[in-house]
Amino acid sequence: MIQRIQTIYLLLAVLCLSAVFFTDIAHYTDAAGIKSELSLYALNNANGEVEPVDFGLLPVSLYAVAAAMLFASILLYRNRSTQRRVIRFAYLFIIGGLIAVWYFVSRNYWDLDLTEPDLGYRVGFFLPFASIAFAMLASRAIRRDEELIKSLDRIR
């Protein structure tokens, strides 16, 4: 059934992954005090300059595929084992996206060649972690449903 609790968890996981595309991932502050905000698409600094980032399509595509898989798993409610397998496979895409984003943020940090730079991660970097947590909660609820159905089958 679509009205189960795991559907809510999966929708929250999809929303967290979708929000990554619209939020900043990191911010840099150089020695002169100029702050720059890094998103998946561009580096915006306080002077109003926008530089495109060469992240490529790797993090964007990994997050998009993971969000699509989590959303598709909502529709697999009749086959719980396949639903759990799809969710576990989506973990790999999310973790791959996190590694790619971390690598590109670190590479961009060193490419800026700033003296005494300050790097901080924004909410966009941590949203995939929340997505993993919601996906784990959904997987746990699916497992509980499987156990409940098995126990009911034993009673019959």
N, C-alpha and C positions, 0 to 999 in steps of 0.2 A: 504494500500500500504506500501511496505517496505521502500520506499524512504521518508517517513515523518520525521519530526524533532524529534518526540519521539523515533524513532529508533536510532538516533544518541545519544540522552540522555541515552537510555537504554544500548547501547554499551559502553558508557563512564562509566556508573554505573558498568557494568560487568567487565570492565578493572580495575576500582578502586578496586573492591573486589578481582580480580585475583592477583593484585599487592601486596596485603596483604601477600600472601604466599611467596613472594620473598624479602620482606623488613623487616627491624628491627622494633620492636614494642616499645622497651624501652631501656634505657641505665642506668647503675648504675656506680657510682664512689665511692670507699670506701675511708677510711681515709688515706690509703697508696697511693692513687692516681691511683689505678688499675681500669681501665675502663672495664666494661662488657657490651656486646650488647645482648639483648634478642630478639629472633625471635619466631615464633610459634613452632619451632622445637628444638632449642638449645640455650644455654647460652654460648656465646663466650667471653672469656676475652682477655686482651692484651697480656698475656703470651702465647697465642696460644692454650690454653686448651679449649676443647669443652665439655660441659656437656649437656646431653639430658634433656629436660624439661618435667615435668610430667603434661603438660596441658591436656593430654588426647585428645580425638577426639572431644570434645564438640565445641570449637571455630572453629576448622578446618571444621567440618561437617556443622555447622551453616552457615559459610561463603560460603562453597561450594554449599549448598542447595539454599541459597539466590541468588548466582550468576547463578545457573542453572534455577531458577525460573524467574529471570530477563531476561535471554536469551530466555527462552521459551515464555515469554510474547511478545517478538518481533514477534514470529510466530503466535500469536493470533490477528493479526491486523484486522481480519474480524469481530471479536466479541469484540468490545471496552469495554463493561461493564465487561466481563470476564478478559480482559487484565488489567483493573484498579484494579480489585479484586486481581489478582495474584500479582500485584505490591504492593498493600497494605499488603498482606500477607508476601511478601518478607521483608517489613519493620520490621516485628516482628522478623524474623530470623536475620537480621542485628543488630537490637538492642539487641537481645539475645546474639549474638556473641560479641558485644561490652561489655556487662555486664560481660560475661565470661572472656574475655581478661583482663578487668580491675581487676576482682577478682584475676585471676592468677598472674597478674603483681604485685598486692599489696601483695599477699601471698608470692610470690617469694622474694619480697623486704624485708619482715620481716623474712623469712626463711634464708636469707643470713647472718643475725646476724652481721651486720656491724656497727662499731662505726661511727657516723656522716656520714651516707651514703647520697649520692646525687642521686635522681631519676629524670629522664627526659623521656618524651615520644617522640618517633620518628615518622616519617611519616607513618609508618605502622599502628600506632594506629589511625591516623586521616583520613586515606583513606576511611574507612567505612562511616564516616560522609559525605564525598564528594559523596560517592555512594548513600546515602540517599537523598542528595540534587539533584543529577541527576535523581533519580527515582521520586522525587516529581515534578521536571520539566516535566518529561515525562507524569506523571499522569495529570498534568495541561494541557498539550498539547492534550492529549486524550480527556479530558473533553471539551476543545474548539472545537475539531472535532465533538464530539457528539452534542454540541450546534449548530454548523454550519449546520449539517445534519438535525437537528430538524427544524431549521429555513427555510431550503430549502424545507422540506416536507410541511410546512405551506403555502409556496408560491404556491405550485402546487395545 
